[in-house]
Amino acid sequence: MRIKYVLIIALLFSLPNLQAQQNTEVYLLDIKTVNGKTEMVNPRNISNNEGYDNQPSFYNENTILFSSTRRGQTDIAKYDVKTGALTYISDTPQGSEYSPLKIPGKNSTSAIRLDTTGLQRLYEYSIWDGTYTEILKDLSIGYHVWFDEETIVSAALGNEGLDLVVSNIKNGSHDTIYSNVGRSLHKIPGKNLISFISKKNDPWEVKSLDPKTGKIKTITTMFKNIDDICWLDNGHIIAADNKTLMEIAPEESKEWKRFLRLDKKGLNNISRIAVSPNGSHLSLVVEQTPEAIVQNQLDAYNARNLKAFLNTYSEDIQVFNFPNELSLEGKEALKERYGAFFESTPDLHCKIKNRIIIGNKIIDKEKVTINGETHWVVAIYEVENGKIAKVTFVR
């Protein structure tokens, strides 16, 4: 077995280093307070989808909206926190939707739609049937937030970067207030103010805007010039920094402090952050590490959960017997083989005895029990674009 490991490692180092963009996934965590300390527990992948899943927001305490790719376009997905059910609100062949937000006082959501013609506008979508109407004309919005039922504050495409614009949906007016802003716009809890990130200075600054008067104030400096923040009900700000969430209480301190580390949970590159209205849940956009993806595959295998198992693999998955004998190709073939295998194998368990991680490649020494018989296998998993693209078994 030692000789085989040497051969495997030599083989891996001879392969080119594949640099591919990871999939983004939307995660949900529960916020708990234990002995006066805030903790984040029970992280779970609620998008669980190949491709782009991003920009989560809470429609209410039990419903999350986010943008999700399917059939080559991006639609508005709706996730039920209590049941775990995932449905889609929109299905727009002529365009894709981004940044969905609940519209105040309505059973509908606003979203930025990018049409196949290149036209980019803000639309309203019914939460029930997805019917839509255009909200704002003559303004290419990148990101937005609702101040009240008539007022939208947006980061709109300007001559140089993004401009902060206040729009009135009744009279159709647009007032440009500030230039060179970031994408993170939020209603500040307990105040009639909107926060935005100014990129005019280094370090960047978190500022507040009164949309009614146009008055702007500086709240705090930004941590490491990061683009994504979120407000907690207690007036604290959290920001995403790779595998860590940072926190600051701007009315009490000028120092950012570590709030939560997620590296041990197999999550990378945290970006968008959203907190539920009642403060009980936190949603994050992350990239999963190759190790976490392979572990998800193992957990699904042991649970004989065919759907979850298949979701960890790419559509054109290739399975080899060492060194290069093709055993299986394509997810449909994988589904047929393992579907029958799970049904006919009531006694099934795989335990990892050793694991080696080399970039996007995971090498597992596996002890597999099948109907009382023990088998030893070395499996080489290669992860590309957030999915297992190749597996080589050494038996």
Long-range contacts (C-beta under 8 A, 24 or more apart in sequence): 1-365, 1-376, 1-378, 4-322, 4-378, 4-394, 5-356, 5-363, 5-378, 8-322, 8-363, 8-378, 8-380, 8-394, 9-356, 9-358, 9-363, 11-323, 12-358, 12-361, 12-363, 12-380, 13-358, 15-361, 17-359, 18-359, 18-360, 18-382, 18-384, 20-384, 20-385, 21-385, 22-268, 22-269, 22-287, 22-288, 22-385, 22-386, 23-49, 23-50, 23-51, 23-52, 23-53, 23-287, 23-288, 23-385, 23-386, 23-387, 24-52, 24-53, 24-54, 24-271, 24-285, 24-286, 24-287, 24-386, 25-49, 25-53, 25-285, 25-286, 25-287, 25-288, 25-386, 26-53, 26-54, 26-56, 26-64, 26-66, 26-68, 26-79, 26-283, 26-284, 26-285, 27-267, 27-283, 27-284, 27-285, 27-286, 28-64, 28-79, 28-81, 28-281, 28-282, 28-283, 29-281, 29-282, 29-283, 29-284, 30-280, 30-281, 30-282, 31-275, 31-279, 31-280, 31-281, 31-282, 40-260, 40-282, 43-262, 43-265, 43-267, 45-288, 45-296, 46-79, 46-84, 46-86, 46-283, 47-77, 47-79, 47-86, 48-308, 48-311, 49-311, 50-311, 50-314, 50-315, 50-385, 50-386, 50-387, 53-77, 53-285, 54-98, 54-271, 54-272, 54-285, 55-98, 55-99, 55-100, 55-272, 55-285, 56-272, 56-274, 56-283, 56-284, 56-285, 57-99, 57-100, 57-101, 57-102, 57-274, 58-102, 58-274, 58-275, 58-276, 58-277, 58-281, 58-283, 59-102, 59-109, 59-127, 60-102, 60-277, 61-276, 61-277, 61-278, 61-280, 61-281, 64-274, 64-283, 65-89, 65-100, 65-101, 65-102, 65-109, 66-100, 66-283, 67-96, 67-97, 67-98, 67-99, 67-100, 67-111, 74-98, 76-100, 76-109, 76-111, 76-125, 76-130, 78-127, 81-281, 88-130, 89-125, 89-126, 89-127, 89-130, 90-125, 90-130, 90-132, 91-130, 92-132, 95-119, 97-123, 97-125, 99-143, 99-144, 100-125, 101-144, 101-145, 101-146, 102-146, 103-146, 103-149, 104-146, 104-148, 104-149, 105-149, 106-149, 110-135, 110-144, 110-146, 110-152, 112-141, 112-142, 112-143, 112-144, 120-157, 122-152, 122-154, 135-169, 136-167, 136-169, 136-172, 136-174, 137-172, 138-174, 139-165, 139-167, 139-174, 141-165, 142-183, 143-183, 143-184, 143-185, 144-185, 145-185, 145-186, 145-187, 145-194, 146-187, 147-187, 147-192, 147-194, 147-211, 151-211, 153-185, 153-194, 153-196, 153-209, 153-211, 154-185, 155-181, 155-182, 155-183, 155-185, 155-196, 161-199, 164-196, 164-209, 166-209, 166-211, 166-214, 175-214, 177-209, 177-214, 177-216, 178-207, 178-209, 178-216, 182-227, 183-227, 183-228, 184-227, 184-228, 184-229, 184-230, 186-229, 186-230, 186-231, 187-231, 188-231, 189-231, 189-232, 189-233, 189-235, 190-233, 190-235, 195-219, 195-229, 195-231, 197-222, 197-227, 197-229, 199-225, 206-237, 206-250, 219-250, 220-248, 220-250, 220-254, 221-254, 223-248, 223-256, 227-271, 228-270, 228-271, 228-272, 228-273, 229-273, 230-273, 230-274, 230-275, 231-275, 232-275, 232-279, 233-275, 233-279, 238-273, 239-273, 240-270, 240-271, 240-272, 240-273, 240-284, 241-270, 242-268, 242-269, 242-270, 243-267, 243-268, 243-269, 243-270, 244-270, 245-270, 245-273, 262-286, 265-292, 266-291, 266-292, 266-295, 267-292, 287-386, 288-386, 290-357, 290-359, 290-360, 290-361, 290-362, 290-381, 290-383, 291-355, 291-357, 291-362, 293-383, 293-386, 293-387, 293-388, 294-362, 294-364, 294-381, 294-383, 294-388, 297-381, 297-388, 298-350, 298-352, 298-364, 301-348, 301-350, 302-348, 302-349, 302-350, 304-342, 304-345, 304-348, 306-335, 306-338, 306-339, 306-342, 309-338, 310-334, 310-335, 310-338, 312-387, 312-388, 313-387, 313-388, 313-389, 314-384, 314-385, 314-387, 314-388, 314-389, 316-389, 317-387, 317-388, 317-389, 317-390, 317-391, 318-389, 318-390, 318-391, 319-390, 319-391, 319-392, 319-393, 320-390, 320-391, 320-392, 320-393, 321-392, 321-393, 321-395, 322-378, 322-380, 322-392, 322-393, 322-394, 322-395, 323-392, 327-393, 345-370, 345-371, 346-371, 347-371, 347-372, 360-384
